[in-house]
Amino acid sequence: MEIKVLGSGCPKCKLLEKNVVDTLKTLGKEAKVEKVTDYAEIAKYNVMSTPALVVDGKVVLTGRVPNPVELAKLLK
Protein backbone atom coordinates (compact mmCIF):
# COMPACT_ATOMS: atom_id res chain seq x y z
CA MET A 1 0.00 0.00 0.00
CA GLU A 2 1.27 3.44 -0.92
CA ILE A 3 -0.17 6.46 0.87
CA LYS A 4 0.41 10.12 0.09
CA VAL A 5 -0.61 13.03 2.29
CA LEU A 6 -1.00 16.11 0.10
CA GLY A 7 -0.63 19.53 1.67
CA SER A 8 1.45 22.62 2.19
CA GLY A 9 2.67 21.66 5.65
CA CYS A 10 -0.12 23.37 7.58
CA PRO A 11 -1.11 22.04 11.02
CA LYS A 12 -4.03 20.03 9.56
CA CYS A 13 -1.73 18.43 6.99
CA LYS A 14 0.74 17.44 9.70
CA LEU A 15 -2.08 16.08 11.87
CA LEU A 16 -3.39 13.95 9.00
CA GLU A 17 0.08 12.52 8.38
CA LYS A 18 0.51 11.68 12.09
CA ASN A 19 -2.95 10.12 12.26
CA VAL A 20 -2.26 7.99 9.18
CA VAL A 21 0.95 6.62 10.72
CA ASP A 22 -0.78 5.98 14.06
CA THR A 23 -3.75 4.28 12.41
CA LEU A 24 -1.51 2.03 10.32
CA LYS A 25 0.25 0.91 13.50
CA THR A 26 -3.10 0.25 15.19
CA LEU A 27 -4.27 -1.80 12.21
CA GLY A 28 -0.96 -3.66 12.05
CA LYS A 29 -0.46 -2.65 8.43
CA GLU A 30 2.74 -1.76 6.62
CA ALA A 31 2.62 1.05 4.09
CA LYS A 32 4.84 3.64 2.52
CA VAL A 33 3.65 7.07 3.71
CA GLU A 34 4.85 10.05 1.72
CA LYS A 35 4.25 13.74 2.42
CA VAL A 36 3.75 15.76 -0.78
CA THR A 37 4.15 19.52 -0.43
CA ASP A 38 5.00 20.46 -4.02
CA TYR A 39 2.05 22.37 -5.51
CA ALA A 40 2.70 21.05 -9.02
CA GLU A 41 2.59 17.46 -7.74
CA ILE A 42 -0.58 18.16 -5.72
CA ALA A 43 -2.21 19.68 -8.82
CA LYS A 44 -1.68 16.41 -10.71
CA TYR A 45 -4.31 14.87 -8.42
CA ASN A 46 -6.85 17.66 -9.20
CA VAL A 47 -7.05 18.46 -5.49
CA MET A 48 -8.42 21.91 -4.76
CA SER A 49 -8.47 21.65 -0.97
CA THR A 50 -5.86 20.25 1.40
CA PRO A 51 -5.09 18.20 3.32
CA ALA A 52 -5.82 15.35 0.97
CA LEU A 53 -5.21 11.64 1.25
CA VAL A 54 -4.20 9.42 -1.67
CA VAL A 55 -4.22 5.64 -1.25
CA ASP A 56 -2.64 3.57 -4.04
CA GLY A 57 -2.98 6.45 -6.51
CA LYS A 58 -6.64 7.24 -5.74
CA VAL A 59 -7.74 10.40 -3.92
CA VAL A 60 -9.93 9.19 -1.04
CA LEU A 61 -10.28 12.37 1.04
CA THR A 62 -9.86 16.12 0.58
CA GLY A 63 -10.16 19.24 2.66
CA ARG A 64 -10.34 17.82 6.15
CA VAL A 65 -8.87 15.50 8.77
CA PRO A 66 -11.12 12.46 9.28
CA ASN A 67 -11.96 11.01 12.68
CA PRO A 68 -10.02 7.85 13.67
CA VAL A 69 -12.86 5.46 12.76
CA GLU A 70 -13.26 6.93 9.26
CA LEU A 71 -9.52 6.95 8.70
CA ALA A 72 -9.28 3.28 9.68
CA LYS A 73 -11.99 2.43 7.12
CA LEU A 74 -10.11 4.33 4.40
CA LEU A 75 -6.86 2.48 5.16
CA LYS A 76 -8.23 -1.07 5.42
HTML snippet that shows the backbone in 3Dmol.js (N, CA, C, O; Angstrom):
<script src="https://3Dmol.org/build/3Dmol-min.js"></script>
<div id="view" style="width:600px;height:400px;position:relative"></div>
<script>
const pdb = `
ATOM      1  N   MET A   1       0.844  -1.170   0.000  1.00  0.00           N
ATOM      2  CA  MET A   1       0.000   0.000   0.000  1.00  0.00           C
ATOM      3  C   MET A   1       0.894   1.238   0.000  1.00  0.00           C
ATOM      4  O   MET A   1       1.870   1.328   0.744  1.00  0.00           O
ATOM      5  N   GLU A   2       0.531   2.174  -0.847  1.00  0.00           N
ATOM      6  CA  GLU A   2       1.266   3.440  -0.924  1.00  0.00           C
ATOM      7  C   GLU A   2       0.308   4.575  -0.587  1.00  0.00           C
ATOM      8  O   GLU A   2      -0.748   4.717  -1.204  1.00  0.00           O
ATOM      9  N   ILE A   3       0.690   5.376   0.397  1.00  0.00           N
ATOM     10  CA  ILE A   3      -0.165   6.463   0.872  1.00  0.00           C
ATOM     11  C   ILE A   3       0.572   7.783   0.721  1.00  0.00           C
ATOM     12  O   ILE A   3       1.751   7.902   1.054  1.00  0.00           O
ATOM     13  N   LYS A   4      -0.154   8.773   0.210  1.00  0.00           N
ATOM     14  CA  LYS A   4       0.405  10.121   0.092  1.00  0.00           C
ATOM     15  C   LYS A   4      -0.512  11.092   0.823  1.00  0.00           C
ATOM     16  O   LYS A   4      -1.732  11.064   0.666  1.00  0.00           O
ATOM     17  N   VAL A   5       0.110  11.952   1.627  1.00  0.00           N
ATOM     18  CA  VAL A   5      -0.611  13.031   2.292  1.00  0.00           C
ATOM     19  C   VAL A   5      -0.243  14.295   1.537  1.00  0.00           C
ATOM     20  O   VAL A   5       0.917  14.705   1.528  1.00  0.00           O
ATOM     21  N   LEU A   6      -1.232  14.913   0.903  1.00  0.00           N
ATOM     22  CA  LEU A   6      -0.996  16.112   0.101  1.00  0.00           C
ATOM     23  C   LEU A   6      -1.317  17.343   0.927  1.00  0.00           C
ATOM     24  O   LEU A   6      -2.383  17.433   1.536  1.00  0.00           O
ATOM     25  N   GLY A   7      -0.388  18.295   0.945  1.00  0.00           N
ATOM     26  CA  GLY A   7      -0.634  19.534   1.669  1.00  0.00           C
ATOM     27  C   GLY A   7       0.601  20.393   1.772  1.00  0.00           C
ATOM     28  O   GLY A   7       1.718  19.946   1.510  1.00  0.00           O
ATOM     29  N   SER A   8       0.382  21.625   2.157  1.00  0.00           N
ATOM     30  CA  SER A   8       1.449  22.622   2.194  1.00  0.00           C
ATOM     31  C   SER A   8       2.345  22.518   3.427  1.00  0.00           C
ATOM     32  O   SER A   8       3.400  23.149   3.488  1.00  0.00           O
ATOM     33  N   GLY A   9       1.927  21.731   4.397  1.00  0.00           N
ATOM     34  CA  GLY A   9       2.672  21.655   5.648  1.00  0.00           C
ATOM     35  C   GLY A   9       1.963  22.380   6.776  1.00  0.00           C
ATOM     36  O   GLY A   9       2.554  22.650   7.821  1.00  0.00           O
ATOM     37  N   CYS A  10       0.684  22.697   6.558  1.00  0.00           N
ATOM     38  CA  CYS A  10      -0.117  23.365   7.584  1.00  0.00           C
ATOM     39  C   CYS A  10      -0.379  22.407   8.747  1.00  0.00           C
ATOM     40  O   CYS A  10      -0.148  21.205   8.615  1.00  0.00           O
ATOM     41  N   PRO A  11      -0.851  22.911   9.866  1.00  0.00           N
ATOM     42  CA  PRO A  11      -1.114  22.038  11.016  1.00  0.00           C
ATOM     43  C   PRO A  11      -2.067  20.877  10.714  1.00  0.00           C
ATOM     44  O   PRO A  11      -1.864  19.770  11.214  1.00  0.00           O
ATOM     45  N   LYS A  12      -3.105  21.115   9.903  1.00  0.00           N
ATOM     46  CA  LYS A  12      -4.035  20.033   9.561  1.00  0.00           C
ATOM     47  C   LYS A  12      -3.350  18.959   8.718  1.00  0.00           C
ATOM     48  O   LYS A  12      -3.628  17.770   8.875  1.00  0.00           O
ATOM     49  N   CYS A  13      -2.458  19.379   7.824  1.00  0.00           N
ATOM     50  CA  CYS A  13      -1.725  18.430   6.990  1.00  0.00           C
ATOM     51  C   CYS A  13      -0.810  17.555   7.857  1.00  0.00           C
ATOM     52  O   CYS A  13      -0.721  16.344   7.660  1.00  0.00           O
ATOM     53  N   LYS A  14      -0.150  18.176   8.795  1.00  0.00           N
ATOM     54  CA  LYS A  14       0.739  17.442   9.700  1.00  0.00           C
ATOM     55  C   LYS A  14      -0.051  16.488  10.586  1.00  0.00           C
ATOM     56  O   LYS A  14       0.392  15.373  10.857  1.00  0.00           O
ATOM     57  N   LEU A  15      -1.225  16.931  11.038  1.00  0.00           N
ATOM     58  CA  LEU A  15      -2.077  16.083  11.867  1.00  0.00           C
ATOM     59  C   LEU A  15      -2.554  14.866  11.071  1.00  0.00           C
ATOM     60  O   LEU A  15      -2.565  13.752  11.595  1.00  0.00           O
ATOM     61  N   LEU A  16      -2.946  15.067   9.821  1.00  0.00           N
ATOM     62  CA  LEU A  16      -3.385  13.947   8.995  1.00  0.00           C
ATOM     63  C   LEU A  16      -2.259  12.944   8.816  1.00  0.00           C
ATOM     64  O   LEU A  16      -2.485  11.738   8.921  1.00  0.00           O
ATOM     65  N   GLU A  17      -1.062  13.417   8.552  1.00  0.00           N
ATOM     66  CA  GLU A  17       0.079  12.516   8.382  1.00  0.00           C
ATOM     67  C   GLU A  17       0.321  11.706   9.660  1.00  0.00           C
ATOM     68  O   GLU A  17       0.524  10.493   9.597  1.00  0.00           O
ATOM     69  N   LYS A  18       0.301  12.368  10.806  1.00  0.00           N
ATOM     70  CA  LYS A  18       0.505  11.679  12.085  1.00  0.00           C
ATOM     71  C   LYS A  18      -0.593  10.649  12.321  1.00  0.00           C
ATOM     72  O   LYS A  18      -0.315   9.522  12.730  1.00  0.00           O
ATOM     73  N   ASN A  19      -1.832  11.035  12.063  1.00  0.00           N
ATOM     74  CA  ASN A  19      -2.949  10.124  12.262  1.00  0.00           C
ATOM     75  C   ASN A  19      -2.881   8.912  11.341  1.00  0.00           C
ATOM     76  O   ASN A  19      -3.247   7.807  11.742  1.00  0.00           O
ATOM     77  N   VAL A  20      -2.417   9.110  10.118  1.00  0.00           N
ATOM     78  CA  VAL A  20      -2.256   7.993   9.178  1.00  0.00           C
ATOM     79  C   VAL A  20      -1.239   7.001   9.733  1.00  0.00           C
ATOM     80  O   VAL A  20      -1.499   5.798   9.761  1.00  0.00           O
ATOM     81  N   VAL A  21      -0.094   7.491  10.171  1.00  0.00           N
ATOM     82  CA  VAL A  21       0.954   6.625  10.715  1.00  0.00           C
ATOM     83  C   VAL A  21       0.438   5.885  11.951  1.00  0.00           C
ATOM     84  O   VAL A  21       0.654   4.681  12.089  1.00  0.00           O
ATOM     85  N   ASP A  22      -0.238   6.598  12.843  1.00  0.00           N
ATOM     86  CA  ASP A  22      -0.776   5.982  14.062  1.00  0.00           C
ATOM     87  C   ASP A  22      -1.828   4.920  13.733  1.00  0.00           C
ATOM     88  O   ASP A  22      -1.847   3.848  14.338  1.00  0.00           O
ATOM     89  N   THR A  23      -2.693   5.223  12.777  1.00  0.00           N
ATOM     90  CA  THR A  23      -3.748   4.280  12.405  1.00  0.00           C
ATOM     91  C   THR A  23      -3.171   3.033  11.760  1.00  0.00           C
ATOM     92  O   THR A  23      -3.649   1.927  12.013  1.00  0.00           O
ATOM     93  N   LEU A  24      -2.154   3.195  10.934  1.00  0.00           N
ATOM     94  CA  LEU A  24      -1.507   2.028  10.319  1.00  0.00           C
ATOM     95  C   LEU A  24      -0.922   1.118  11.389  1.00  0.00           C
ATOM     96  O   LEU A  24      -1.024  -0.105  11.292  1.00  0.00           O
ATOM     97  N   LYS A  25      -0.311   1.707  12.404  1.00  0.00           N
ATOM     98  CA  LYS A  25       0.247   0.911  13.505  1.00  0.00           C
ATOM     99  C   LYS A  25      -0.867   0.164  14.233  1.00  0.00           C
ATOM    100  O   LYS A  25      -0.730  -1.019  14.543  1.00  0.00           O
ATOM    101  N   THR A  26      -1.964   0.861  14.504  1.00  0.00           N
ATOM    102  CA  THR A  26      -3.098   0.249  15.194  1.00  0.00           C
ATOM    103  C   THR A  26      -3.671  -0.923  14.392  1.00  0.00           C
ATOM    104  O   THR A  26      -4.045  -1.950  14.958  1.00  0.00           O
ATOM    105  N   LEU A  27      -3.735  -0.757  13.071  1.00  0.00           N
ATOM    106  CA  LEU A  27      -4.274  -1.804  12.205  1.00  0.00           C
ATOM    107  C   LEU A  27      -3.262  -2.922  11.946  1.00  0.00           C
ATOM    108  O   LEU A  27      -3.614  -3.983  11.430  1.00  0.00           O
ATOM    109  N   GLY A  28      -2.004  -2.674  12.309  1.00  0.00           N
ATOM    110  CA  GLY A  28      -0.958  -3.660  12.052  1.00  0.00           C
ATOM    111  C   GLY A  28      -0.595  -3.767  10.587  1.00  0.00           C
ATOM    112  O   GLY A  28      -0.196  -4.831  10.114  1.00  0.00           O
ATOM    113  N   LYS A  29      -0.735  -2.657   9.862  1.00  0.00           N
ATOM    114  CA  LYS A  29      -0.460  -2.654   8.425  1.00  0.00           C
ATOM    115  C   LYS A  29       0.857  -1.936   8.130  1.00  0.00           C
ATOM    116  O   LYS A  29       1.235  -0.985   8.814  1.00  0.00           O
ATOM    117  N   GLU A  30       1.523  -2.406   7.121  1.00  0.00           N
ATOM    118  CA  GLU A  30       2.736  -1.763   6.618  1.00  0.00           C
ATOM    119  C   GLU A  30       2.360  -0.960   5.375  1.00  0.00           C
ATOM    120  O   GLU A  30       1.601  -1.436   4.531  1.00  0.00           O
ATOM    121  N   ALA A  31       2.879   0.233   5.266  1.00  0.00           N
ATOM    122  CA  ALA A  31       2.624   1.054   4.088  1.00  0.00           C
ATOM    123  C   ALA A  31       3.696   2.125   3.987  1.00  0.00           C
ATOM    124  O   ALA A  31       4.273   2.561   4.982  1.00  0.00           O
ATOM    125  N   LYS A  32       3.935   2.524   2.769  1.00  0.00           N
ATOM    126  CA  LYS A  32       4.836   3.641   2.523  1.00  0.00           C
ATOM    127  C   LYS A  32       3.997   4.918   2.616  1.00  0.00           C
ATOM    128  O   LYS A  32       3.035   5.092   1.868  1.00  0.00           O
ATOM    129  N   VAL A  33       4.368   5.806   3.537  1.00  0.00           N
ATOM    130  CA  VAL A  33       3.649   7.068   3.709  1.00  0.00           C
ATOM    131  C   VAL A  33       4.555   8.195   3.248  1.00  0.00           C
ATOM    132  O   VAL A  33       5.667   8.366   3.748  1.00  0.00           O
ATOM    133  N   GLU A  34       4.062   8.956   2.291  1.00  0.00           N
ATOM    134  CA  GLU A  34       4.847  10.052   1.717  1.00  0.00           C
ATOM    135  C   GLU A  34       4.097  11.369   1.890  1.00  0.00           C
ATOM    136  O   GLU A  34       2.889  11.440   1.664  1.00  0.00           O
ATOM    137  N   LYS A  35       4.814  12.398   2.289  1.00  0.00           N
ATOM    138  CA  LYS A  35       4.248  13.741   2.421  1.00  0.00           C
ATOM    139  C   LYS A  35       4.575  14.500   1.142  1.00  0.00           C
ATOM    140  O   LYS A  35       5.743  14.612   0.771  1.00  0.00           O
ATOM    141  N   VAL A  36       3.559  15.022   0.467  1.00  0.00           N
ATOM    142  CA  VAL A  36       3.747  15.755  -0.777  1.00  0.00           C
ATOM    143  C   VAL A  36       3.380  17.212  -0.533  1.00  0.00           C
ATOM    144  O   VAL A  36       2.230  17.534  -0.237  1.00  0.00           O
ATOM    145  N   THR A  37       4.380  18.093  -0.660  1.00  0.00           N
ATOM    146  CA  THR A  37       4.149  19.522  -0.434  1.00  0.00           C
ATOM    147  C   THR A  37       4.298  20.354  -1.699  1.00  0.00           C
ATOM    148  O   THR A  37       3.972  21.541  -1.700  1.00  0.00           O
ATOM    149  N   ASP A  38       4.783  19.753  -2.765  1.00  0.00           N
ATOM    150  CA  ASP A  38       4.997  20.458  -4.025  1.00  0.00           C
ATOM    151  C   ASP A  38       3.654  20.729  -4.708  1.00  0.00           C
ATOM    152  O   ASP A  38       2.912  19.795  -5.013  1.00  0.00           O
ATOM    153  N   TYR A  39       3.344  21.994  -4.945  1.00  0.00           N
ATOM    154  CA  TYR A  39       2.050  22.366  -5.508  1.00  0.00           C
ATOM    155  C   TYR A  39       1.812  21.756  -6.884  1.00  0.00           C
ATOM    156  O   TYR A  39       0.684  21.385  -7.207  1.00  0.00           O
ATOM    157  N   ALA A  40       2.853  21.649  -7.694  1.00  0.00           N
ATOM    158  CA  ALA A  40       2.704  21.048  -9.021  1.00  0.00           C
ATOM    159  C   ALA A  40       2.317  19.577  -8.907  1.00  0.00           C
ATOM    160  O   ALA A  40       1.493  19.085  -9.678  1.00  0.00           O
ATOM    161  N   GLU A  41       2.907  18.882  -7.953  1.00  0.00           N
ATOM    162  CA  GLU A  41       2.591  17.465  -7.739  1.00  0.00           C
ATOM    163  C   GLU A  41       1.167  17.317  -7.201  1.00  0.00           C
ATOM    164  O   GLU A  41       0.436  16.421  -7.623  1.00  0.00           O
ATOM    165  N   ILE A  42       0.773  18.188  -6.276  1.00  0.00           N
ATOM    166  CA  ILE A  42      -0.583  18.155  -5.723  1.00  0.00           C
ATOM    167  C   ILE A  42      -1.603  18.408  -6.829  1.00  0.00           C
ATOM    168  O   ILE A  42      -2.652  17.765  -6.866  1.00  0.00           O
ATOM    169  N   ALA A  43      -1.301  19.339  -7.727  1.00  0.00           N
ATOM    170  CA  ALA A  43      -2.214  19.679  -8.820  1.00  0.00           C
ATOM    171  C   ALA A  43      -2.460  18.491  -9.746  1.00  0.00           C
ATOM    172  O   ALA A  43      -3.524  18.402 -10.358  1.00  0.00           O
ATOM    173  N   LYS A  44      -1.510  17.591  -9.859  1.00  0.00           N
ATOM    174  CA  LYS A  44      -1.682  16.405 -10.714  1.00  0.00           C
ATOM    175  C   LYS A  44      -2.848  15.538 -10.243  1.00  0.00           C
ATOM    176  O   LYS A  44      -3.417  14.779 -11.028  1.00  0.00           O
ATOM    177  N   TYR A  45      -3.200  15.651  -8.974  1.00  0.00           N
ATOM    178  CA  TYR A  45      -4.308  14.872  -8.421  1.00  0.00           C
ATOM    179  C   TYR A  45      -5.638  15.628  -8.484  1.00  0.00           C
ATOM    180  O   TYR A  45      -6.649  15.132  -7.985  1.00  0.00           O
ATOM    181  N   ASN A  46      -5.654  16.818  -9.088  1.00  0.00           N
ATOM    182  CA  ASN A  46      -6.848  17.660  -9.197  1.00  0.00           C
ATOM    183  C   ASN A  46      -7.464  17.955  -7.830  1.00  0.00           C
ATOM    184  O   ASN A  46      -8.685  18.001  -7.680  1.00  0.00           O
ATOM    185  N   VAL A  47      -6.601  18.153  -6.844  1.00  0.00           N
ATOM    186  CA  VAL A  47      -7.046  18.458  -5.490  1.00  0.00           C
ATOM    187  C   VAL A  47      -7.098  19.972  -5.326  1.00  0.00           C
ATOM    188  O   VAL A  47      -6.107  20.667  -5.556  1.00  0.00           O
ATOM    189  N   MET A  48      -8.256  20.472  -4.929  1.00  0.00           N
ATOM    190  CA  MET A  48      -8.424  21.907  -4.760  1.00  0.00           C
ATOM    191  C   MET A  48      -8.359  22.326  -3.292  1.00  0.00           C
ATOM    192  O   MET A  48      -8.241  23.513  -2.986  1.00  0.00           O
ATOM    193  N   SER A  49      -8.436  21.356  -2.390  1.00  0.00           N
ATOM    194  CA  SER A  49      -8.470  21.649  -0.967  1.00  0.00           C
ATOM    195  C   SER A  49      -7.606  20.631  -0.230  1.00  0.00           C
ATOM    196  O   SER A  49      -7.734  19.424  -0.437  1.00  0.00           O
ATOM    197  N   THR A  50      -6.724  21.135   0.635  1.00  0.00           N
ATOM    198  CA  THR A  50      -5.859  20.247   1.397  1.00  0.00           C
ATOM    199  C   THR A  50      -6.209  20.364   2.876  1.00  0.00           C
ATOM    200  O   THR A  50      -6.790  21.368   3.288  1.00  0.00           O
ATOM    201  N   PRO A  51      -5.873  19.373   3.673  1.00  0.00           N
ATOM    202  CA  PRO A  51      -5.092  18.201   3.324  1.00  0.00           C
ATOM    203  C   PRO A  51      -5.907  17.221   2.484  1.00  0.00           C
ATOM    204  O   PRO A  51      -7.138  17.232   2.492  1.00  0.00           O
ATOM    205  N   ALA A  52      -5.185  16.385   1.771  1.00  0.00           N
ATOM    206  CA  ALA A  52      -5.821  15.347   0.972  1.00  0.00           C
ATOM    207  C   ALA A  52      -5.072  14.039   1.202  1.00  0.00           C
ATOM    208  O   ALA A  52      -3.885  14.029   1.527  1.00  0.00           O
ATOM    209  N   LEU A  53      -5.783  12.956   1.028  1.00  0.00           N
ATOM    210  CA  LEU A  53      -5.208  11.640   1.248  1.00  0.00           C
ATOM    211  C   LEU A  53      -5.357  10.819  -0.023  1.00  0.00           C
ATOM    212  O   LEU A  53      -6.447  10.698  -0.582  1.00  0.00           O
ATOM    213  N   VAL A  54      -4.226  10.253  -0.470  1.00  0.00           N
ATOM    214  CA  VAL A  54      -4.197   9.422  -1.669  1.00  0.00           C
ATOM    215  C   VAL A  54      -3.745   8.029  -1.251  1.00  0.00           C
ATOM    216  O   VAL A  54      -2.684   7.866  -0.648  1.00  0.00           O
ATOM    217  N   VAL A  55      -4.555   7.027  -1.574  1.00  0.00           N
ATOM    218  CA  VAL A  55      -4.221   5.645  -1.253  1.00  0.00           C
ATOM    219  C   VAL A  55      -4.105   4.872  -2.561  1.00  0.00           C
ATOM    220  O   VAL A  55      -5.070   4.771  -3.318  1.00  0.00           O
ATOM    221  N   ASP A  56      -2.925   4.331  -2.821  1.00  0.00           N
ATOM    222  CA  ASP A  56      -2.644   3.574  -4.038  1.00  0.00           C
ATOM    223  C   ASP A  56      -3.071   4.339  -5.292  1.00  0.00           C
ATOM    224  O   ASP A  56      -3.678   3.771  -6.201  1.00  0.00           O
ATOM    225  N   GLY A  57      -2.747   5.635  -5.331  1.00  0.00           N
ATOM    226  CA  GLY A  57      -2.985   6.455  -6.513  1.00  0.00           C
ATOM    227  C   GLY A  57      -4.376   7.043  -6.624  1.00  0.00           C
ATOM    228  O   GLY A  57      -4.648   7.779  -7.573  1.00  0.00           O
ATOM    229  N   LYS A  58      -5.275   6.744  -5.681  1.00  0.00           N
ATOM    230  CA  LYS A  58      -6.644   7.242  -5.736  1.00  0.00           C
ATOM    231  C   LYS A  58      -6.879   8.228  -4.595  1.00  0.00           C
ATOM    232  O   LYS A  58      -6.587   7.932  -3.437  1.00  0.00           O
ATOM    233  N   VAL A  59      -7.408   9.404  -4.935  1.00  0.00           N
ATOM    234  CA  VAL A  59      -7.744  10.405  -3.918  1.00  0.00           C
ATOM    235  C   VAL A  59      -8.972   9.904  -3.161  1.00  0.00           C
ATOM    236  O   VAL A  59     -10.029   9.691  -3.756  1.00  0.00           O
ATOM    237  N   VAL A  60      -8.831   9.715  -1.845  1.00  0.00           N
ATOM    238  CA  VAL A  60      -9.934   9.187  -1.043  1.00  0.00           C
ATOM    239  C   VAL A  60     -10.503  10.212  -0.070  1.00  0.00           C
ATOM    240  O   VAL A  60     -11.547   9.975   0.538  1.00  0.00           O
ATOM    241  N   LEU A  61      -9.821  11.359   0.085  1.00  0.00           N
ATOM    242  CA  LEU A  61     -10.276  12.365   1.039  1.00  0.00           C
ATOM    243  C   LEU A  61      -9.636  13.705   0.708  1.00  0.00           C
ATOM    244  O   LEU A  61      -8.449  13.769   0.390  1.00  0.00           O
ATOM    245  N   THR A  62     -10.423  14.776   0.781  1.00  0.00           N
ATOM    246  CA  THR A  62      -9.855  16.115   0.577  1.00  0.00           C
ATOM    247  C   THR A  62     -10.476  17.108   1.553  1.00  0.00           C
ATOM    248  O   THR A  62     -11.638  16.990   1.941  1.00  0.00           O
ATOM    249  N   GLY A  63      -9.667  18.085   1.935  1.00  0.00           N
ATOM    250  CA  GLY A  63     -10.157  19.244   2.658  1.00  0.00           C
ATOM    251  C   GLY A  63     -10.410  19.112   4.137  1.00  0.00           C
ATOM    252  O   GLY A  63     -10.901  20.052   4.763  1.00  0.00           O
ATOM    253  N   ARG A  64     -10.084  17.954   4.723  1.00  0.00           N
ATOM    254  CA  ARG A  64     -10.345  17.815   6.154  1.00  0.00           C
ATOM    255  C   ARG A  64      -9.525  16.661   6.730  1.00  0.00           C
ATOM    256  O   ARG A  64      -8.927  15.866   6.005  1.00  0.00           O
ATOM    257  N   VAL A  65      -9.522  16.604   8.058  1.00  0.00           N
ATOM    258  CA  VAL A  65      -8.868  15.505   8.769  1.00  0.00           C
ATOM    259  C   VAL A  65      -9.989  14.607   9.289  1.00  0.00           C
ATOM    260  O   VAL A  65     -10.818  15.060  10.078  1.00  0.00           O
ATOM    261  N   PRO A  66     -10.029  13.350   8.865  1.00  0.00           N
ATOM    262  CA  PRO A  66     -11.118  12.460   9.284  1.00  0.00           C
ATOM    263  C   PRO A  66     -10.951  12.012  10.740  1.00  0.00           C
ATOM    264  O   PRO A  66      -9.857  12.075  11.301  1.00  0.00           O
ATOM    265  N   ASN A  67     -12.054  11.560  11.337  1.00  0.00           N
ATOM    266  CA  ASN A  67     -11.961  11.007  12.678  1.00  0.00           C
ATOM    267  C   ASN A  67     -11.278   9.639  12.591  1.00  0.00           C
ATOM    268  O   ASN A  67     -11.204   9.071  11.502  1.00  0.00           O
ATOM    269  N   PRO A  68     -10.781   9.097  13.697  1.00  0.00           N
ATOM    270  CA  PRO A  68     -10.023   7.846  13.669  1.00  0.00           C
ATOM    271  C   PRO A  68     -10.778   6.662  13.055  1.00  0.00           C
ATOM    272  O   PRO A  68     -10.178   5.842  12.360  1.00  0.00           O
ATOM    273  N   VAL A  69     -12.073   6.569  13.302  1.00  0.00           N
ATOM    274  CA  VAL A  69     -12.863   5.459  12.760  1.00  0.00           C
ATOM    275  C   VAL A  69     -12.922   5.537  11.230  1.00  0.00           C
ATOM    276  O   VAL A  69     -12.723   4.536  10.541  1.00  0.00           O
ATOM    277  N   GLU A  70     -13.197   6.740  10.708  1.00  0.00           N
ATOM    278  CA  GLU A  70     -13.264   6.933   9.260  1.00  0.00           C
ATOM    279  C   GLU A  70     -11.904   6.675   8.615  1.00  0.00           C
ATOM    280  O   GLU A  70     -11.819   6.053   7.557  1.00  0.00           O
ATOM    281  N   LEU A  71     -10.865   7.147   9.246  1.00  0.00           N
ATOM    282  CA  LEU A  71      -9.517   6.953   8.703  1.00  0.00           C
ATOM    283  C   LEU A  71      -9.170   5.469   8.645  1.00  0.00           C
ATOM    284  O   LEU A  71      -8.579   5.012   7.666  1.00  0.00           O
ATOM    285  N   ALA A  72      -9.526   4.719   9.671  1.00  0.00           N
ATOM    286  CA  ALA A  72      -9.277   3.281   9.677  1.00  0.00           C
ATOM    287  C   ALA A  72      -9.999   2.589   8.526  1.00  0.00           C
ATOM    288  O   ALA A  72      -9.447   1.683   7.902  1.00  0.00           O
ATOM    289  N   LYS A  73     -11.232   3.010   8.242  1.00  0.00           N
ATOM    290  CA  LYS A  73     -11.994   2.430   7.117  1.00  0.00           C
ATOM    291  C   LYS A  73     -11.313   2.729   5.794  1.00  0.00           C
ATOM    292  O   LYS A  73     -11.273   1.872   4.910  1.00  0.00           O
ATOM    293  N   LEU A  74     -10.775   3.939   5.646  1.00  0.00           N
ATOM    294  CA  LEU A  74     -10.113   4.329   4.402  1.00  0.00           C
ATOM    295  C   LEU A  74      -8.812   3.557   4.175  1.00  0.00           C
ATOM    296  O   LEU A  74      -8.400   3.345   3.035  1.00  0.00           O
ATOM    297  N   LEU A  75      -8.173   3.139   5.265  1.00  0.00           N
ATOM    298  CA  LEU A  75      -6.864   2.482   5.158  1.00  0.00           C
ATOM    299  C   LEU A  75      -6.929   0.952   5.197  1.00  0.00           C
ATOM    300  O   LEU A  75      -5.897   0.290   5.085  1.00  0.00           O
ATOM    301  N   LYS A  76      -8.110   0.393   5.353  1.00  0.00           N
ATOM    302  CA  LYS A  76      -8.232  -1.070   5.424  1.00  0.00           C
ATOM    303  C   LYS A  76      -8.053  -1.733   4.093  1.00  0.00           C
ATOM    304  O   LYS A  76      -8.129  -2.958   3.999  1.00  0.00           O
TER     305      LYS A  76
END
`;
const viewer = $3Dmol.createViewer("view");
viewer.addModel(pdb, "pdb");
viewer.setStyle({}, {cartoon: {color: "spectrum"}});
viewer.zoomTo();
viewer.render();
</script>
